[in-house]
Amino acid sequence: MTRSSLSRIGGALLAAALACAPRAALGQERPQDADEDVEVPPEPGAGTPRPPAPDWRSGTFLLSAGAGYLAPLGSVATGIEAGERVSGGLSVNGALGFGLSRHTSFQIQGTYGWFSGAEACPRCTGNSLSVGLGLTYHLVQGIAFDPWGSVGVGYRTMNIAVPMTAGGVEVLSGGGRYHGIDFARVAFGGDFYPHPVFGIGPYVEGAFGSYRIRPVASEPSIYAFVQVGLRIVLDPLRGGRVTPQRVTARAY
């Protein structure tokens, strides 16, 4: 092959390469700008965002009634312990609540208890009545179990009946009616709802205060009451807010 033939072949190859170069450049992808926002697809299993659960508590009334064991502690007067005159006994209680938000409700509550004699005074008897206001915080809403906590204040009156001698003198001092203020009442419990408007559950409550009016001369003293029991809850408007969930079948 002559030198002129090689020159012609080389020129032809060079011309073909130059003709194909622009096409190859156009076939390449345009590099992405580093500053351009990139939409990242959702991770598998991340789910679809959903709106908050319906509020079933705001604007609804809640009724409760319970029974339990109520024990008096602390002093009724200077040098006189409540446990020296009476011992714990049966108690009944009730409350009316109104929902302020999905987790908080305002309530009016009352408790009445009966007491039997203590070891130091077997023939003594007594009773206690308390009424008060408070706020209840419900940890969750919309499920079958409703754990809650409550704080409040109130008024309390307690009567202690002490036996008397033939001359009308009390065998022991400390009898009469006392009036005081529950400056702290704390309760915890949990209600299980087998039906949307009906619940039942245990509770424990402690109340602390001071008797301001006493039948005997005494310095102010601190008393306490501890109560445990079971309560029934009626939430008549809750059932109207519970709507059945529509289930949509998907084809995969």
Disulfide bonds with the S-S distance in Angstrom:
Cys121-Cys124 1.79
